[in-house]
Amino acid sequence: MNAPHVLIAGAGHAGGRVAQALRAAGFAGRVTLVGDEPYAPYERPALSKDMLVGAKGVSDLVLQPHAFWQDEANLARRQGRIVKVSPERSALLDDGATIDFDILVVATGGAARRLAIPGADAPEVRTLRTMDDCLALRPAMAAGRRLVVIGGGVIGMEAAASAVAMGMRATVLEGGARVMARCLPPEGSHWLQALHVQHGVSVETDVRLDLLARKEGSTAGVSVVGRQAGAVRTWDADLVLVAVGIAPDTAFLEGSGVALDNGVLADENHRNPGAPWCYAVGDIANMHNPLYGRHVRQETWRNAENGARAVAAAIVGAPDTHVELPWMWTDQHGRNIQVVGMYTPGDLVVSRIAPSEASGVLLWLHEGRVAGGMLVDCGRERKQLEALVRRGAAVDAAILGDPAIPLKELAK
């Protein structure tokens, strides 16, 4: 029997790592990597930080140089977009070509969400998801210019921090009650907002946007018009960055038999329950996670790294059940913030940050058990915190909040 042909849909970080891991595992079949960007597979975290401010270039982010993806035996990278996958395991590309495969790995991630309001298509309005987005945005990030960031998630807050570091005036408009609410408890959001204000960023929450009005015949850019607390508000900008999350890229899989729900459904071995010939990895994978007893889709660097190795192991017949504990990091205004686990509204938040210190740990308990934490400039505590969360350790809140008791003692 011939070795199977693996088609990887999506040539970003996760897809590239799968191809590398297959080769490292000795996979002898053909691997075809299809993605619509002209660059070799690359990592995305620096796009809103080091690359945006000019501290890194394209070559610093790619996983391997271009030559790697074409010179390896039976490994080919093709620029294009898959528009349809059939149940008979054939993929149709946007140029009309077809690729037959035995195994499909979906690593398409998602596309940056756009605003559905008048004026959202103005040239001053940008998104930041791809290398080209970053390369186009960077020259416009000039000192003295006004940037309005729509969305107070990770990308939006990182971009705002990068903007003020470049001498811009930055305003963040968040539709919810607080920033980075998807991963932080209220106490963490408030700390982060205060950090941004301290560095000159204006942060506005509970904002409802109505339209973006371009100032014709002027270099003044656009006016962002919305409502806050029932009053009409206007924010003038030279540049607007829309950072309101991503939409999972799954349209090409409709009718293929692949089970979809907020991405591509996957079990603990990344395999799709509707089509056992399909695996999912990275931002697109909505995986069953036994730590939470449900499917969880994670948009993190580590999820792409670990997931790629797990997919390759499953394909070569050596599956290693992959249980990804949520972990992310962000660097903003010179501070390193790491978040482990998941926060649920109503969790009890415990602070281990001493009054005289600017760094430390926020922890939270869900039904009396450690469910997560926020680490500020103390990444060395991460492994101990992860051990507590994986175990669902039941720790008294008073003991948990005592910074004199090392986390490593509690994690034993």
C-alpha positions, 0 to 999 in steps of 0.5 A: 500500500502506498503511503498516504498523501496528506493535504494541509489546508492553511500554511500558517503557524499550525499548518507549517508545524504539522508539516515539520513534525511529520517529516521529523517523525519519519512520515514517508508519504506526500505532504502538500501545504496550501495557503493563500499568503506568499510567505513561508509559514510564520508565527503571528504573535510579533505582528502586533508587537515587535514587528509592528514597531520595526524591531523584527522583520519577515525573516525573524518570524518564518518557521523555515526559509522558503527553500525548506518547503520545496526541497524536502522530498515529497513536501510541497507548499502551494500558494492558493486557497481551497474553496471546496472539499468533497466527501470523496477527498478531493479539494478544489482550489481557487484557480480551478485545480484539484488535489486528491488526498488521503488525509486532510489537516485543517489549519486555516485559522480564521479571518479578521472580523470586520465592522458592519457599519457605514464607513467601515470600508474607508482606506484608513480602516485596517485589520491586523491578522496577516504579515501583509496587514502588518507591513501595510500598517507599520508605515502609517504608525507615525509619531503624532498621528491619532490611532483609534483601536476598536476592540479591547482584546489581546491584539487591540491592547498590544497594538495600542501599546505599540502605538504609544511606544512609537509616539502616537496618540492611541484610544481603545474603544471596547464594546464590553464593560472591560478589556480582555474580558475573554481571559481576565477576571475584572481585577485583571482587566482593571489593572491592565486598563490602569497600566494603559492609561498610565502610559497615555492610552485612552480606554473607553468601555461600553461603546456602541459604534454607529458609523465611521465618517471620512473627512473628504478633501482633508488629511484628517482621516475619519471620525468614529461616531458611537454612543456611550452611556446614552450620549453620542460620542465622536473620536477623530482618527488618522488611522483606525484598527479593527481588532474584534476577533476572528471568524473561523475559516470553515466555509470551504468544508460545507458539504464535505462531511466534516463536522463543524461547530465554532470551527472544526470539531475534534476529539482529543487526538484532533480527529473530526467525528464526522470525517475520520480522515480529517484532523484540525489544529490551531485556532480552527480546532474546537477540541474536546477538552477533558479538563472542562468536559466540553469542546474548547477552541483556543487561539494561542501560540502554544495550542498551535505548537502542541497541537501540530505535534499531536496531529503528526503523531496521530497520522504516523500511528503513534497517537498521544492524547493531547489535553491543552491547558489554556495558556497565553502571554502578552507583552504590553508597555514593557510588562509581561502578562501570562494567563493560565486556565479559564475565568468564569464569571463569579469565580473568587479572585485572590491576589498575591500581589503585595501592596508595595509591589507592581508584579505578582499573581492573581488567582481564581477559584471555581467552586473552591478549586484553583481554575486559573491565574494571571501572572504579571512579570513572574513567568517563573511561577507558571509551571506551579500554577499549571500544576494547580489548575490541572489538578483542580487543587482545592486550596483555602482562599486565605492560604492561596492569597498569602504571598509568603507561601510559595506556589510550589509548596501548594503545587506539591 
